[in-house]
Amino acid sequence: MSFFNFKGFGRNSKKNKNQTHPLAAPTPPVMNTIYSSPHNSNSKLSLRKMQSPKRHSQSSSIVQQQSTSQQTQIPQQERPESQQIMFLSEPFVRTALVKGSYKTIVQLPKYVDVGEWIALNVFEFFTNLNQFYGVIAEYVTPDAYPTMNAGPHADYLWLDANNRQVSLPASQYIDLALTWINNKVNDKNLFPTKNGIPFPQVFLRDVQRIMVQMFRIFAHIYHHHFDKIVHLSLEAHWNSFFAHFISFSKEFKIIDRKEMAPLLPLIESFEKQGKIIYT
């Protein structure tokens, strides 16, 4: 029995026979409600439904490129100050929904295929991250955030259709990244939905790229929008979501620790608190 069947993901289960597979649907079933917003759906800042993010005017060839953007330092521009002091300070750095480690939550369950377990979690991480970004998206304007960065030492560049590194406003970079990820998780050749179809050889490579892009969105939000998360009383949800994300990445060795540099002080703090197991 496929794990996707068990979780309602579809792999030709009778229950979902006449339904569109959630990986291809614009609005997925409710999952990981532990990270849902406490605000009702009528709120202007309530979490949006998962859908392909809107893109700013940009050549479609950019989003079709593999997302292999680079972390680098470029000449310093006028930019908002990092909020690292805030998210590393008490009480915010210790705020969480639950106590303890995510180790047992992220481990591969018995009798479950590792590819399906990774695919399920990647989809859920993307769904939740897309929803969280919907909370603060209206504040991520090109004027306020002219570059995609995570503090003063990490600027993220996008590779365009001509394989050139392009500096984009944070909103445009994030929209392109979310759209690229959405296309990947809806690609049935990469995320197969039928029994008997194996995951392709490039699956783990593309999962790594997807997770790296999600990490960069986490990093940008922590460094520049954590005050908005706190204003909405979502810091416990956000910290727990991030700890879960990093724990999963460490369990399956998906993201290199060097890539985590912009949030390494926070990750190390979570490790000391026991939220994330150091490996």
C-alpha positions, 0 to 999 in steps of 0.5 A, a space after each residue: 500500500 502506497 504511503 500516498 494512498 494512506 495520506 490521501 495523496 492519491 496513487 490510484 486509491 479508490 477514495 481519490 479515484 475521481 479527484 484531482 491529485 493534490 500535487 496538481 490541484 490549485 488548492 490542496 487538502 488541509 495539512 499540517 494545521 499545526 502551523 495554520 494562522 489563528 486569524 480567521 479567513 476574513 482578515 486582510 492578513 489571513 493566510 492565502 490558499 496555496 496557488 501558483 504565485 502571481 508574477 511581476 512582469 518578467 520574461 517567462 523564460 526566467 521562471 522556466 530555468 532551473 533555480 540555481 541562484 547563487 548566494 554571494 556578496 554584491 556591492 552594498 546597496 541601501 537596504 532595510 536593516 536586518 532583524 537578527 537582533 530581534 529573532 535571536 533575542 528573548 523571548 522570541 528565540 525560545 517561542 515555539 508551539 511544542 517542546 522537545 525535538 522534531 527528530 522522531 517526527 522527521 524520521 522515515 516511518 517503518 514500511 514507508 518508501 523514502 522517496 514518498 516520505 521526502 515528496 510528502 514532506 517537501 509538498 507540505 513544507 511548500 504549502 505552509 511556506 507559501 501560506 506564510 509568505 501570503 501573510 507578508 507578501 503585500 509588504 515585500 515591495 520592490 521599493 522597500 526590498 530592491 534586492 533579495 537578501 538575508 541580512 548584510 552578507 547574503 544576496 541571492 541572484 537568479 539565473 536567467 534564461 541566458 545563464 546570467 546572474 540577475 539581481 531581482 527585487 525580493 518580491 520578484 525573486 520569491 514569486 519566481 522561486 515559488 512558481 518554480 517550486 509549484 511547477 516542480 511538485 506538480 510535475 508527475 514525472 518528478 513527483 509520480 502519482 501512480 503506483 509502479 512509477 519510480 521516482 526519477 534519478 534527478 529527484 533528490 537533486 531537484 529536491 535539494 534545489 527546492 529545499 535551498 530555495 525555500 530556505 532562502 525565503 525563510 532567511 529573507 523573512 526572518 531577517 526582514 519581516 520577523 516583526 510582522 510575524 510577531 505583530 500577528 502573534 505567529 512567532 511560535 508557529 513560524 519558529 516551530 515550522 522552521 525547526 521542523 524544516 531544518 530537522 527534516 533537512 538535517 535528517 536526510 542531509 538535503 541542505 549543506 550547512 554552508 547554505 544555512 549561514 544567514 540563519 546559522 546563529 538561530 539554528 545553533 540556538 535551536 540545537 542548544 535548546 534541543 529543538 533540532 538535533 545537532 548532527 
